[in-house]
Amino acid sequence: MFILDRIEENYAIIEVTDENGEITVIKEDISAISPESSEGDVLVFDNGFYRTDAEATKDRKHSVYERLKNLFR
């Protein structure tokens, strides 16, 4: 899974989670990222380009919201 963590100057900082759940961070040129992508979006890598997976992003944000809601009960 690829998550757009942040944009720094001309680079996108992306968290990559492998099948074992280990997270690494990579830096990609901003031109490889879809212009409508924003921080926290789940990305799909296709033909050398990252685009937002809208459904996966929605599901992830909902999951995070639910965890935070339960944390502060």
Secondary structure, 3 states (H helix, E strand, C coil): CEEEEEEECCEEEEEEECCCCCEEEEEEEHHHECCCCCCCCEEEEECCEEEECHHHHHHHHHHHHHHHHHHCC
